[in-house]
Amino acid sequence: MFIQVLAVLGSLTGFITITLSVAAGLYYFSEIIEENLQLTKRFLSRSILVVSAILILLYLFDGFPFKLTLFTLFSNYVYNLNLRKFPNIQLTNPVFVVSCLLAFVNHYLWFNYFNNPYIPSIDERLSAGFVPPYYPSFTEIASFFGICIWMFPFALFISISSNENGLPLSNSDLATDSSSLENNKNVQKSVNLVRSLIKKSLAFLSNLFNALGINLKFAKSDSSNPNELYI
């Protein structure tokens, strides 16, 4: 009986710890991105090329389906269109909305592909030259989803929170900013969605630990000292 209660407490503690770690990590990454916009844009553009090359190699050497591979390559092209105005990405921009939809559609299609693998018929298995198909392991499937399906959309979603305090990347960006100042006011209200959610999550966890008698603060300090880091 007591071991069951201990298991519940352990699971709850593990869940809170993982949630806290993810929230703090996302907040930290958003700070790094805000201070290195040029490096972030270069990383995102090159990651698209790397992922596309991986997809082509998987099609050539591992027999991945042609139509699904082509659809994901098209999705990568649409993702790359968001970088033209980076970091001034509007959440209501049609390209960004389509990118979000394509990310979920890609996940569904590839999940359906791995969840329903091809099973040879009895006649095929009884033939003399039969070679059993290779079924990827969970680790291989998870790695494929993490790198080829979700890496760029997730990185792009975190990067949109860097627009509030970021400087223009080039003279053309500066001209664009000066001509669309009124529009950017509305953008700045929406692009901090990720950071706002993370701050609320950290505040909720802080209140939860305080209610349990543990004095911890997970929110970032309001001090103007740039060397002060949140705990």
LINVENDA-V603559 format. One record per run of one state. SS is the DSSP state (~ for helix, > for strand, _ for the rest). FROM is the first residue (numbers start at 1). TO is the last residue. If there is no record, write none. Layout:
ss;from;to
SS;FROM;TO
SS;FROM;TO
This chain:
ss;from;to
_;1;1
~;2;35
_;36;36
~;37;62
_;63;65
~;66;85
_;86;93
~;94;115
_;116;121
~;122;126
_;127;137
~;138;149
_;150;150
~;151;163
_;164;170
~;171;179
_;180;180
~;181;190
_;191;192
~;193;211
_;212;231
